[in-house]
């Protein structure tokens, strides 16, 4: 069962990454992206930067 949760998280992060990239490429502001994710614009930008660098999308302190 736990393996399934790990697989689901991986897939959700992949989908979120693709949506975030498409939204930003289309000119959507970090403020709007953050609002859609329920985080600040700074957090949205940091999340995108971490993913672009191949690091985990969420910092260890994030829920």
N, C-alpha and C positions, 0 to 999 in steps of 0.2 A: 504494500500500500504506500509506504513512504517513497518508494522509487517512483511511483506514479506522480506524487506531489512534486518531486524534483523535476520530472519531465514536463509537468504542466507549468511550473515556474519558468523553466527554460523557454518553453514555447511562448508564454505570455511576454517575457522580456524581449524575445525576438520580434513579436508582433508590435510591442510598444516602441521598440527601437525603430522599426520600419515606419510606423505612423509618425513618430517624432521627427524623423529625418524628412519625410515627405512634407509634413506641415511646415517645417522650417524652410525647406527649399521653396515652398510655395509662398513664402513671405509672411507666414503667421508669426506674430511676435512671441518672444519668450514669456511675456505676461499671459497671453492667451493659452499658450502651451502649458504653462504652469498651472493656470486655473483649471484646465481640463484634467490635469493629473492630480489636482488637489494639493499642489505644492507652490512655493514661491517661484518667481521668474528666475531668481538666482539658482535655486535648486534644479530647475529644469535645465538651465544652461550647463550647470556642473554635471548633471546626469548625462547629458549629450556628450560633453567633453570626455568624461570617463569612458563612455562606450566607444567613442572614436579612438581612444588610446588603447582599447582592448581590455579595460579594467571593468570590474563589476559596476553595474549601473547605480547601485545604492551603496552608500558608505555604511560601514558597520553600525553606526549609531542610528541609522534610519530604520523605521519600522518595515 
